[in-house]
Amino acid sequence: MDNSHVNIGATKLYKLLKEHVGGYQNMPASVTDFKNFQRDIKKHIRGKDAQMKSYASFGDVVSFDTTFSMNKYCMVFAPFIGVDNSKSCVTFAAALLYREDTKSFVWLFEAFRNAIAMDSQRHKQSKLLSESKNSKPQRKIPLDLEKHASELYTHTLFYEFQNELLVACFDNGLHSMIDEEDVQIVTLIDQKHNSKMHRVRYHLDNNRAECSCKMYEREGIPCRHILWVFKEKGLKSLPAAYAKTRWTKAAMSMPMFDLGGNLIEDTTKMEAVKKKVGHLWSEIFTCVSLAENNEDCLDDFMKLIDGFKQSLLSRGNVQASADKGKQMETLLDCPLPEEITILDPNKSKNKGTQK
């Protein structure tokens, strides 16, 4: 658990661990050691944390807007926000602007481009992804197209697709169909919206389709008009061109690249390792709690731990100790930038600020 997210500082954490291990006499360090460690972390990342936030999977569309309210420096807050494969908001980065002018915005966008590496808000995404992978959405239509979409999309996107398919099945009607060499021009009537017409160009050779409503171009999922054509043509699955990876369950498992085109390490595996480490610490604490009233059990446990440590050291590929900087990077799960390009600001004077 990241205690900073639940407002647990060094002193509270010390007291919490004291209860977990059975008393102050069992604590391996003092509260001062905890405070010093917290100080060391802050010192280690000072001035560099702004460059440790990043994006990769869902940076194809980024929303940027500035706030009216100011912070204590009288500066404008400017977040960069996107949408993940479950249509949940994720914050890629944020900045504080000294001025709202062209020069400031040019600097900001260049700094954003240069600072992006790889990180994201994981908890909510992991939960939604787990739901999509480990449960099945409710189907309403006995069509193979719907079955394929339920296996392909995240739940959120599937239900949007399902709504379009329902309208395609029950609220769209054929107005005309014209053949032009390898293309069919299909005109459909929307029977629920004042008989509005939409035209679909369907390519017979590759099952590609373009609709005059342009929904697919805007949102990345096939519209009701294209789905009507697919249904009438007897397609059992969506053509690959209409299964955009960024809306699928597999979006987070695909190879990721930074803005320079460099392959980024598989963060899914990193998250799995972090979970194992957390579970291991929990198991260790549980063993200590179970054995704390039996000296023989404690001795046995100490021998097991020491034996395993010696086994690790004898393998030669495990370092006995690391410098403090490496320990900090391991704890933070992110390397620090070599050069600091984003600095603490001076207090600004924007319009609307208090004098």
C-alpha positions as CSV (number, residue, x, y, z in Angstrom):
1,M,0.0,0.0,0.0
2,D,1.3,3.5,-0.9
3,N,0.8,5.2,2.5
4,S,1.2,8.7,1.0
5,H,-2.2,8.1,-0.7
6,V,-4.0,7.6,2.6
7,N,-2.2,10.3,4.6
8,I,0.0,8.1,6.6
9,G,3.3,9.7,7.4
10,A,6.5,8.3,9.1
11,T,5.2,8.5,12.7
12,K,1.8,7.0,11.9
13,L,3.4,4.2,9.8
14,Y,5.8,3.5,12.7
15,K,2.9,3.1,15.2
16,L,1.0,0.9,12.7
17,L,4.0,-1.4,12.2
18,K,4.5,-1.5,15.9
19,E,1.0,-3.0,16.4
20,H,1.7,-5.4,13.5
21,V,4.9,-6.9,15.0
22,G,3.6,-6.9,18.6
23,G,5.3,-3.9,20.3
24,Y,8.1,-1.4,20.3
25,Q,10.6,-4.0,21.4
26,N,10.1,-5.9,18.1
27,M,10.6,-2.9,15.9
28,P,13.8,-3.1,13.8
29,A,14.2,0.6,13.7
30,S,13.2,3.8,15.6
31,V,10.7,6.4,14.6
32,T,13.7,8.7,13.8
33,D,14.9,6.1,11.3
34,F,11.5,6.2,9.6
35,K,11.5,10.0,9.5
36,N,15.1,10.0,8.1
37,F,14.1,7.5,5.4
38,Q,11.2,9.7,4.4
39,R,13.5,12.7,4.3
40,D,16.0,10.8,2.2
41,I,13.2,9.9,-0.3
42,K,12.1,13.5,-0.6
43,K,15.7,14.6,-1.0
44,H,16.4,11.9,-3.6
45,I,13.5,12.9,-5.9
46,R,13.5,16.7,-5.2
47,G,13.0,18.6,-8.3
48,K,12.7,15.5,-10.5
49,D,9.3,14.2,-9.7
50,A,7.7,16.2,-12.5
51,Q,9.6,14.2,-15.0
52,M,8.5,10.8,-13.6
53,K,4.9,10.9,-14.8
54,S,4.2,9.6,-18.2
55,Y,2.0,7.8,-20.7
56,A,2.2,5.2,-23.5
57,S,-0.9,3.1,-24.1
58,F,-3.6,5.9,-24.3
59,G,-1.8,9.0,-25.5
60,D,-3.3,9.0,-28.9
61,V,-5.8,11.6,-27.7
62,V,-4.9,14.1,-25.0
63,S,-7.2,16.8,-23.5
64,F,-5.6,19.9,-22.2
65,D,-7.3,22.7,-20.3
66,T,-6.2,25.3,-17.7
67,T,-8.0,26.1,-14.5
68,F,-9.2,29.5,-13.3
69,S,-8.3,29.0,-9.6
70,M,-4.7,29.6,-8.5
71,N,-2.5,27.7,-6.1
72,K,-0.4,29.2,-3.3
73,Y,2.1,30.4,-5.9
74,C,-0.7,32.2,-7.8
75,M,-0.1,29.9,-10.8
76,V,-2.4,28.3,-13.2
77,F,-2.9,24.5,-13.0
78,A,-2.7,22.8,-16.4
79,P,-3.4,19.0,-16.6
80,F,-3.0,16.7,-19.6
81,I,-5.8,14.2,-19.5
82,G,-6.7,11.1,-21.6
83,V,-9.1,8.2,-21.7
84,D,-8.1,4.6,-21.2
85,N,-9.6,1.4,-22.8
86,S,-12.5,1.5,-20.3
87,K,-13.2,5.2,-21.0
88,S,-12.0,6.2,-17.6
89,C,-10.0,9.4,-17.2
90,V,-6.3,9.1,-16.6
91,T,-3.9,12.0,-15.9
92,F,-0.7,11.9,-18.0
93,A,1.0,14.9,-16.6
94,A,0.3,18.4,-15.1
95,A,2.0,21.7,-14.9
96,L,1.9,25.1,-13.2
97,L,2.1,28.1,-15.5
98,Y,3.6,31.4,-14.6
99,R,1.8,33.2,-17.4
100,E,-1.0,32.3,-19.8
101,D,0.7,33.5,-22.9
102,T,2.0,32.0,-26.1
103,K,5.6,31.7,-24.8
104,S,4.4,29.8,-21.7
105,F,2.2,27.4,-23.7
106,V,5.0,26.7,-26.2
107,W,7.4,25.9,-23.3
108,L,4.7,23.7,-21.7
109,F,4.0,21.5,-24.7
110,E,7.7,21.1,-25.4
111,A,8.4,20.2,-21.8
112,F,5.5,17.7,-21.9
113,R,6.9,16.1,-25.0
114,N,10.3,15.8,-23.5
115,A,9.2,14.6,-20.1
116,I,7.0,11.7,-21.2
117,A,8.4,8.2,-20.4
118,M,6.1,5.5,-18.9
119,D,3.8,5.4,-15.9
120,S,0.1,5.6,-15.3
121,Q,-2.7,5.5,-12.8
122,R,-2.9,1.7,-12.4
123,H,-5.4,0.8,-9.6
124,K,-8.6,1.8,-11.3
125,Q,-7.4,0.5,-14.7
126,S,-6.3,-2.8,-13.2
127,K,-9.7,-3.3,-11.6
128,L,-11.7,-2.5,-14.8
129,L,-9.3,-4.7,-16.8
130,S,-9.7,-7.6,-14.3
131,E,-13.5,-7.3,-14.6
132,S,-13.3,-7.4,-18.4
133,K,-11.0,-10.4,-18.4
134,N,-12.5,-12.5,-15.7
135,S,-16.3,-12.0,-16.3
136,K,-18.6,-12.0,-19.3
137,P,-20.8,-9.1,-20.2
138,Q,-24.6,-9.6,-20.7
139,R,-25.5,-10.4,-24.3
140,K,-28.8,-9.5,-25.8
141,I,-28.7,-10.6,-29.4
142,P,-28.0,-14.1,-30.8
143,L,-25.5,-13.0,-33.3
144,D,-21.9,-14.1,-33.7
145,L,-20.9,-10.4,-34.2
146,E,-22.1,-9.6,-30.7
147,K,-20.3,-12.7,-29.3
148,H,-17.0,-11.7,-31.0
149,A,-17.3,-8.1,-29.6
150,S,-18.0,-9.4,-26.1
151,E,-14.7,-11.3,-26.3
152,L,-12.8,-8.5,-27.9
153,Y,-13.8,-5.2,-26.1
154,T,-13.6,-4.1,-22.5
155,H,-17.0,-4.2,-20.8
156,T,-17.5,-0.5,-21.1
157,L,-16.9,-0.5,-24.9
158,F,-18.8,-3.7,-25.5
159,Y,-22.0,-2.1,-24.0
160,E,-21.6,0.9,-26.4
161,F,-21.1,-1.5,-29.3
162,Q,-24.1,-3.5,-28.2
163,N,-26.3,-0.4,-28.2
164,E,-25.3,0.3,-31.7
165,L,-25.9,-3.3,-32.8
166,L,-29.4,-3.2,-31.2
167,V,-30.3,-0.1,-33.1
168,A,-28.9,-1.7,-36.3
169,C,-31.2,-4.7,-35.8
170,F,-34.4,-3.0,-34.8
171,D,-34.4,0.7,-35.8
172,N,-32.6,0.9,-39.2
173,G,-34.3,0.2,-42.5
174,L,-33.0,-0.2,-46.0
175,H,-33.8,2.6,-48.4
176,S,-31.7,1.6,-51.4
177,M,-28.7,-0.4,-52.5
178,I,-26.6,0.4,-55.5
179,D,-23.7,-1.6,-57.0
180,E,-20.7,0.2,-58.3
181,E,-18.0,-2.3,-59.4
182,D,-16.5,-3.7,-56.1
183,V,-18.4,-1.2,-54.0
184,Q,-22.0,-1.2,-52.8
185,I,-23.7,2.1,-51.8
186,V,-26.2,1.3,-49.0
187,T,-28.6,4.0,-47.9
188,L,-30.3,3.4,-44.6
189,I,-33.3,5.1,-42.8
190,D,-33.1,5.8,-39.1
191,Q,-36.7,4.9,-38.2
192,K,-36.5,6.6,-34.8
193,H,-35.0,10.0,-35.7
194,N,-37.3,11.6,-38.3
195,S,-36.3,9.1,-41.0
196,K,-32.8,10.6,-41.3
197,M,-30.8,8.9,-43.9
198,H,-27.1,7.7,-43.8
199,R,-25.0,6.3,-46.6
200,V,-22.6,3.4,-46.3
201,R,-19.9,2.5,-48.9
202,Y,-19.2,-1.2,-48.5
203,H,-16.1,-2.7,-50.2
204,L,-16.9,-6.2,-51.3
205,D,-13.2,-7.3,-51.6
206,N,-12.1,-6.6,-48.0
207,N,-15.3,-5.9,-46.0
208,R,-14.3,-2.3,-45.4
209,A,-17.1,0.2,-44.9
210,E,-17.3,4.0,-44.5
211,C,-20.4,5.7,-43.2
212,S,-21.6,9.3,-43.7
213,C,-22.2,9.6,-40.0
214,K,-18.4,9.3,-39.3
215,M,-18.9,7.7,-35.9
216,Y,-16.1,5.2,-36.4
217,E,-13.7,8.0,-37.3
218,R,-14.7,9.9,-34.2
219,E,-15.0,7.2,-31.6
220,G,-13.3,4.1,-32.9
221,I,-16.2,1.7,-32.8
222,P,-18.5,0.8,-35.8
223,C,-21.7,2.7,-36.0
224,R,-25.2,1.2,-36.3
225,H,-25.2,1.8,-40.0
226,I,-22.0,-0.1,-40.7
227,L,-23.1,-2.9,-38.3
228,W,-26.4,-3.2,-40.3
229,V,-24.4,-3.9,-43.4
230,F,-22.1,-6.3,-41.6
231,K,-25.2,-8.1,-40.2
232,E,-26.8,-8.3,-43.7
233,K,-23.6,-9.7,-45.2
234,G,-23.5,-12.4,-42.6
235,L,-20.2,-11.5,-41.0
236,K,-19.5,-13.6,-37.9
237,S,-16.7,-11.4,-36.6
238,L,-15.6,-7.8,-36.9
239,P,-13.0,-7.2,-39.6
240,A,-9.6,-6.6,-38.1
241,A,-9.7,-3.0,-39.3
242,Y,-12.6,-2.3,-37.0
243,A,-11.1,-3.8,-33.9
244,K,-9.0,-0.9,-32.6
245,T,-6.5,-2.2,-30.1
246,R,-6.8,0.8,-27.7
247,W,-10.5,-0.2,-26.9
248,T,-9.8,-3.9,-26.4
249,K,-8.9,-6.1,-23.4
250,A,-5.5,-6.6,-24.9
251,A,-4.6,-2.9,-25.0
252,M,-2.3,-2.9,-21.9
253,S,-0.5,-6.1,-23.0
254,M,0.6,-4.8,-26.4
255,P,4.2,-3.6,-26.9
256,M,4.4,0.1,-25.8
257,F,6.6,2.8,-27.3
258,D,7.6,6.2,-26.1
259,L,7.4,9.4,-28.2
260,G,10.8,8.6,-29.7
261,G,9.6,5.2,-30.9
262,N,11.5,3.2,-28.3
263,L,10.1,0.0,-26.9
264,I,9.1,0.4,-23.2
265,E,9.4,-2.4,-20.7
266,D,6.3,-4.5,-20.1
267,T,4.7,-2.8,-17.1
268,T,2.2,-5.5,-16.7
269,K,5.0,-7.9,-15.6
270,M,6.4,-5.2,-13.3
271,E,3.0,-4.9,-11.6
272,A,2.9,-8.6,-11.1
273,V,6.3,-8.6,-9.4
274,K,5.2,-5.8,-7.1
275,K,2.2,-7.7,-6.1
276,K,4.3,-10.8,-5.3
277,V,6.7,-8.7,-3.2
278,G,3.7,-7.2,-1.3
279,H,2.3,-10.7,-0.7
280,L,5.7,-11.9,0.5
281,W,6.0,-9.2,3.1
282,S,2.5,-10.0,4.3
283,E,3.4,-13.7,4.7
284,I,6.6,-12.8,6.6
285,F,4.8,-10.6,9.0
286,T,2.2,-13.4,9.5
287,C,4.9,-15.9,10.3
288,V,6.5,-13.6,12.8
289,S,3.1,-13.0,14.5
290,L,2.4,-16.7,14.7
291,A,5.9,-17.5,16.1
292,E,6.5,-14.5,18.4
293,N,5.3,-16.4,21.6
294,N,7.4,-19.5,20.9
295,E,11.2,-19.0,21.0
296,D,11.9,-22.3,19.3
297,C,9.6,-21.3,16.4
298,L,11.4,-18.0,16.1
299,D,14.8,-19.7,16.0
300,D,13.6,-22.1,13.3
301,F,12.2,-19.2,11.3
302,M,15.5,-17.2,11.7
303,K,17.4,-20.3,10.4
304,L,15.2,-20.6,7.4
305,I,15.5,-16.9,6.5
306,D,19.2,-16.9,7.0
307,G,19.7,-20.1,5.0
308,F,17.7,-18.7,2.1
309,K,19.7,-15.4,2.3
310,Q,23.0,-17.4,2.1
311,S,21.6,-19.3,-0.9
312,L,20.7,-16.1,-2.7
313,L,24.2,-14.6,-2.1
314,S,25.9,-17.8,-3.3
315,R,24.2,-17.6,-6.7
316,G,26.4,-14.6,-7.6
317,N,23.8,-12.7,-9.5
318,V,22.2,-11.1,-6.4
319,Q,23.8,-8.1,-4.9
320,A,24.3,-8.2,-1.1
321,S,23.6,-4.5,-0.8
322,A,22.9,-1.5,-3.1
323,D,23.7,2.1,-2.8
324,K,21.0,4.3,-1.3
325,G,20.1,5.8,-4.7
326,K,19.4,2.4,-6.2
327,Q,17.3,1.5,-3.2
328,M,15.3,4.6,-3.6
329,E,14.7,3.9,-7.3
330,T,13.6,0.3,-6.4
331,L,11.2,1.7,-3.8
332,L,9.8,4.3,-6.2
333,D,9.6,1.9,-9.1
334,C,11.0,4.5,-11.4
335,P,14.5,5.7,-12.3
336,L,15.3,9.4,-11.9
337,P,16.1,11.6,-14.8
338,E,19.7,12.5,-15.3
339,E,19.0,16.1,-16.0
340,I,16.5,18.4,-14.2
341,T,14.7,20.5,-16.8
342,I,11.5,21.3,-14.8
343,L,12.3,23.6,-11.8
344,D,10.3,25.0,-8.9
345,P,8.5,28.2,-10.0
346,N,8.7,31.8,-8.7
347,K,5.4,33.3,-7.5
348,S,3.5,34.7,-10.4
349,K,1.0,37.5,-10.9
350,N,-1.9,36.3,-13.1
351,K,-5.2,38.0,-13.5
352,G,-7.6,37.0,-10.8
353,T,-4.9,36.3,-8.2
354,Q,-5.1,37.9,-4.8
355,K,-2.8,40.8,-4.2
